Amino acid sequence: MAPEILSRNYGAISHKSNVYSYGMLLLEMAGQRKNSDSRMGKPSQIYFPAWAYKQPVGSGDLKLGAMNEEGEMLIKKMVMVGLWCIQLNPCHRPSMRTVIEMLMGDVRDLEVPPKPFVSPARGRLGRSLS
């Protein structure tokens, strides 16, 4: 759920709330699991967006399974777009039109998004947003 659904301190509920949900869906698909998964071995990997954000863009560290280069680029694109979509401030989230353009474009053209959350897993929002 978008943070503004839980608290009006984050803004009003709007179409950007749906962008947030779509971003979380992209991240779940890219991570091949729910975004908050307590079954993960390392506590730092429990909240997938926090783990994914720490991975250097363009590195091979984001590999989630055996796949070819095209598959890896698709996963990186999904993660980058997903991180843009889950920005805490609704004004910083892209429109769905922009999301589609980013997904259709080249991953190398995407800018690294700002950190989209307060803090990983331990933050007051970390567990409740997925």
Phi, psi and omega per residue, in radians:
M1 nan 2.512 3.087
A2 -1.157 2.522 -3.100
P3 -1.027 -0.557 -3.129
E4 -1.211 -0.314 3.051
I5 -1.286 -0.583 -3.134
L6 -1.440 -0.560 -3.091
S7 -2.648 2.300 3.120
R8 -1.187 -0.184 3.097
N9 -1.081 -0.358 -3.100
Y10 -1.683 -0.023 3.133
G11 2.141 3.130 -3.130
A12 -1.512 2.648 3.066
I13 -1.210 2.281 -3.112
S14 -2.676 -2.972 3.083
H15 -1.063 -0.393 3.108
K16 -1.216 -0.345 3.044
S17 -1.159 -0.637 3.087
N18 -1.221 -0.607 3.079
V19 -1.063 -0.741 3.108
Y20 -1.023 -0.848 -3.129
S21 -1.083 -0.688 3.111
Y22 -1.133 -0.695 3.098
G23 -1.080 -0.736 3.103
M24 -1.130 -0.648 3.084
L25 -1.100 -0.776 3.090
L26 -1.015 -0.763 -3.128
L27 -1.157 -0.665 3.091
E28 -1.139 -0.701 3.114
M29 -1.155 -0.770 -3.125
A30 -1.148 -0.691 -3.114
G31 -1.459 -0.140 3.140
Q32 0.997 0.589 3.102
R33 -2.933 2.987 3.053
K34 -1.141 2.638 -3.085
N35 -1.153 -0.460 3.063
S36 -2.081 1.877 -3.034
D37 -2.269 1.791 -3.086
S38 -1.242 -0.149 3.120
R39 -1.409 -0.161 3.136
M40 -1.159 2.580 -3.066
G41 -1.180 -0.838 -3.088
K42 -1.640 2.342 3.101
P43 -0.988 -0.549 -3.123
S44 -1.209 -0.272 3.132
Q45 -1.743 0.007 -3.129
I46 -1.087 -0.761 3.129
Y47 -1.763 1.728 -3.013
F48 -0.961 -0.761 3.128
P49 -0.993 -0.658 3.118
A50 -1.171 -0.728 3.112
W51 -1.130 -0.805 -3.106
A52 -1.122 -0.640 -3.123
Y53 -1.136 -0.543 -3.116
K54 -1.306 -0.326 -3.089
Q55 -1.279 2.292 3.127
P56 -1.111 2.310 3.122
V57 -1.126 2.335 3.119
G58 1.535 -0.099 3.114
S59 -1.508 2.939 3.079
G60 -1.510 0.111 -3.049
D61 -1.231 -0.275 -3.079
L62 -1.557 0.163 3.138
K63 -1.089 2.267 -3.112
L64 -2.035 0.017 -3.133
G65 3.030 3.044 3.132
A66 -1.278 2.059 3.106
M67 -2.701 2.901 3.133
N68 -1.442 3.084 -3.085
E69 -1.069 -0.657 3.129
E70 -1.091 -0.731 3.106
G71 -1.136 -0.714 3.110
E72 -1.094 -0.713 3.132
M73 -1.153 -0.662 3.099
L74 -1.107 -0.768 3.117
I75 -1.077 -0.793 3.125
K76 -1.051 -0.718 3.126
K77 -1.116 -0.777 -3.140
M78 -1.074 -0.703 3.138
V79 -1.176 -0.808 -3.127
M80 -1.070 -0.821 -3.136
V81 -1.143 -0.739 3.111
G82 -1.024 -0.741 3.133
L83 -1.159 -0.601 3.044
W84 -1.125 -0.703 -3.069
C85 -1.219 -0.447 -3.071
I86 -1.753 0.431 3.065
Q87 -1.017 2.433 -3.078
L88 -1.050 -0.756 3.125
N89 -1.487 2.096 -3.124
P90 -0.980 -0.523 3.130
C91 -1.161 -0.386 -3.124
H92 -1.571 -0.094 3.107
R93 -1.444 2.540 3.106
P94 -1.292 2.850 3.003
S95 -1.322 2.856 3.110
M96 -1.127 -0.551 3.083
R97 -1.074 -0.766 3.122
T98 -1.180 -0.664 3.097
V99 -1.025 -0.807 3.131
I100 -1.078 -0.759 3.112
E101 -1.075 -0.712 3.120
M102 -1.136 -0.719 -3.138
L103 -1.195 -0.527 3.128
M104 -1.457 -0.315 -3.091
G105 -1.520 -2.983 -3.131
D106 -1.551 2.374 -3.125
V107 -1.040 -0.527 -3.124
R108 -1.215 -0.270 3.111
D109 -1.535 -0.151 -3.106
L110 -1.430 2.385 3.030
E111 -1.439 2.611 3.080
V112 -1.227 2.213 -3.131
P113 -1.262 2.749 3.001
P114 -1.131 2.823 3.110
K115 -1.016 2.109 -2.990
P116 -1.570 0.197 -3.066
F117 -2.567 2.861 -3.111
V118 -1.194 -0.987 3.069
S119 -2.794 2.734 -3.124
P120 -1.174 2.809 3.136
A121 0.313 -0.699 -3.083
R122 -1.443 -0.352 -3.093
G123 -1.100 2.797 -3.081
R124 -1.143 -0.346 3.129
L125 -1.731 -0.356 -2.971
G126 -0.861 -0.771 -3.076
R127 -1.534 -0.441 -2.967
S128 -1.617 -0.082 -3.045
L129 -1.603 -0.152 -3.028
S130 -1.486 nan nan
